[in-house]
C-alpha cells in the first residue's frame, strides 16, 4: 500500500462501474481513472449541463473511454428509483457512492429529509439496495464503496432526531451523515457476509481535498468573506482532488480489500497515500447500525432482499 497511486489500479476491462457525483472533484477523478483502466463507467450526476461538460472533458483526457451520462438526484427518491430502473446493464461490478453535500444551511430534500442526511446517507442507501441484485450478478470482485469523511468524528447518529429537527447545526449534521455512511457500510458488510455473498462493502474518505464541496454551503448563503477564506485554505493547505480520490480508487480496485474496511490518506486523516484509516468506535456498533438500517428502510421504502441466514 506504500506510495500507491492511480498507476497501480489493476486492469478494469470488462467491468462496469457507477460513480455518483462524477461531474466534479473526487467523483470525476474516480470515474476518469477507472475509465482509463478500461472500465465502462456510468457518470451519475444531478445536473445535466455540468454532467455533459464532465463527460466531454473525460473523453478528452481519456481517449477511447467507455463512459455515458445518466441523471441521478440523490435528494429525490423518485430520481433514485428512476435511475436504477433505467440502468440497462444487468450486472454491475462497482458502485461508488461518492456524491454528497457539506455543511449546508438547514434545508429539506424533495421527500422532506434534512438535506445532508437525506442526500449523503438515505439516497445512497436506497440506490445500493436497488442495485444490489446487479452487484450480486457480477460475481466475485463486485464492490460497493461509500465515501465518508474524517469529520464523522463530529457526531454520531441520533436515532431520536435523524433529521436534526432539534437545534440544527450544519457541521454536526454533516458529521452525523458521515457517521451514517460508516454505519451503513458496517451493517451492509455484516449482512453480505451472513448471506455468503462475494460482494464487498467498504468505505473511504479523501482527507482534506480541494473541491467545490467546501464552498457550496457558504455560497448558498451569500457569505462572500467565508467563501474567500475556504478558497484560501483549499489553495494553501488541502491536497488536490487527484490525491483525494486515491482512497476511493484503492477501496474500489486494490487486492486484499476486506468487508467493512475504511481507507483514507495516511497522514493524520488529511493527506498522503491510501491506508486503512481510524474510525470512531460508534461506527462499528452492531445495535446502532441495525437500528439505522431499519429506519432507513422505513424512510426510503427500499427493502433489501436477503438470502439464507441474512
TAGICOR-V504320 format. One record per residue. N is the residue number from 0. PSI is psi in whole degrees, 0 to 359 (none if undefined). NEAR is the number of other ideal C-beta (glycine too) atoms within 10 Angstrom. Layout:
[[N,PSI,NEAR] [N,PSI,NEAR]]
//
This chain:
[[0,341,13] [1,126,7] [2,20,9] [3,133,18] [4,179,14] [5,334,19] [6,345,8] [7,358,15] [8,127,20] [9,162,11] [10,131,10] [11,15,21] [12,136,10] [13,357,9] [14,148,22] [15,133,22] [16,144,25] [17,127,28] [18,117,31] [19,148,28] [20,40,28] [21,6,33] [22,345,27] [23,169,20] [24,222,22] [25,322,31] [26,318,27] [27,312,26] [28,318,27] [29,312,32] [30,316,32] [31,315,25] [32,325,24] [33,318,30] [34,321,24] [35,331,19] [36,8,20] [37,359,17] [38,149,26] [39,124,20] [40,129,30] [41,119,25] [42,103,27] [43,106,29] [44,148,28] [45,316,18] [46,118,13] [47,321,12] [48,311,9] [49,326,13] [50,317,21] [51,319,14] [52,320,15] [53,319,22] [54,316,21] [55,319,11] [56,318,14] [57,318,22] [58,327,15] [59,322,9] [60,338,12] [61,75,18] [62,137,7] [63,2,8] [64,141,21] [65,90,14] [66,154,21] [67,157,11] [68,139,19] [69,142,17] [70,134,15] [71,120,26] [72,106,20] [73,347,27] [74,11,22] [75,107,17] [76,333,22] [77,322,10] [78,320,17] [79,314,28] [80,320,16] [81,319,15] [82,312,21] [83,319,20] [84,326,8] [85,350,10] [86,116,18] [87,335,7] [88,136,14] [89,356,10] [90,148,14] [91,123,24] [92,333,25] [93,128,24] [94,118,28] [95,105,30] [96,81,30] [97,324,26] [98,150,28] [99,170,26] [100,157,21] [101,128,21] [102,46,19] [103,155,18] [104,160,12] [105,121,14] [106,171,16] [107,148,12] [108,175,20] [109,325,12] [110,4,17] [111,11,9] [112,152,21] [113,134,24] [114,318,19] [115,317,31] [116,317,22] [117,319,26] [118,306,24] [119,322,30] [120,298,31] [121,319,27] [122,315,27] [123,327,26] [124,312,28] [125,316,22] [126,314,27] [127,317,23] [128,320,20] [129,332,18] [130,355,19] [131,319,24] [132,326,14] [133,328,19] [134,318,24] [135,319,18] [136,339,14] [137,340,19] [138,195,11] [139,137,9] [140,348,13] [141,141,24] [142,150,20] [143,119,27] [144,122,28] [145,129,30] [146,126,27] [147,212,28] [148,151,26] [149,339,20] [150,5,19] [151,339,27] [152,346,16] [153,336,18] [154,138,21] [155,159,19] [156,133,27] [157,106,13] [158,342,11] [159,347,7] [160,62,13] [161,328,21] [162,9,19] [163,48,19] [164,334,10] [165,112,8] [166,73,7] [167,130,15] [168,121,14] [169,318,16] [170,325,14] [171,320,18] [172,320,24] [173,312,25] [174,320,23] [175,320,25] [176,326,30] [177,329,30] [178,322,27] [179,321,30] [180,317,26] [181,322,24] [182,322,28] [183,312,28] [184,318,27] [185,313,25] [186,322,23] [187,316,27] [188,318,22] [189,317,18] [190,322,19] [191,318,23] [192,318,16] [193,328,13] [194,0,14] [195,24,10] [196,150,22] [197,355,13] [198,135,25] [199,132,23] [200,122,27] [201,168,23] [202,161,32] [203,164,33] [204,151,28] [205,359,33] [206,210,23] [207,99,21] [208,142,25] [209,105,23] [210,178,23] [211,359,15] [212,321,24] [213,333,20] [214,350,19] [215,315,15] [216,311,22] [217,330,20] [218,323,14] [219,327,12] [220,357,11] [221,25,8] [222,83,15] [223,321,10] [224,319,8] [225,323,14] [226,321,17] [227,322,11] [228,313,13] [229,316,22] [230,324,15] [231,313,10] [232,326,12] [233,323,19] [234,324,9] [235,337,8] [236,319,11] [237,155,20] [238,171,19] [239,163,14] [240,328,20] [241,313,16] [242,325,22] [243,335,27] [244,346,29] [245,318,30] [246,322,32] [247,315,30] [248,322,25] [249,312,26] [250,326,27] [251,332,29] [252,338,24] [253,147,16] [254,156,6] [255,4,6] [256,135,17] [257,162,9] [258,136,16] [259,18,21] [260,160,20] [261,117,23] [262,144,26] [263,181,30] [264,147,25] [265,327,21] [266,104,12] [267,45,12] [268,24,20] [269,300,16] [270,169,19] [271,179,17] [272,157,17] [273,144,27] [274,162,16] [275,135,15] [276,153,19] [277,156,12] [278,155,22] [279,141,16] [280,329,8] [281,342,16] [282,359,25] [283,19,15] [284,114,17] [285,320,11] [286,318,7] [287,319,19] [288,322,25] [289,321,15] [290,317,15] [291,322,22] [292,311,19] [293,317,12] [294,322,16] [295,321,24] [296,318,15] [297,317,10] [298,323,20] [299,337,22] [300,7,11] [301,115,20] [302,124,10] [303,142,16] [304,125,10] [305,155,13] [306,145,10] [307,225,8] [308,334,9] [309,none,14]]
//
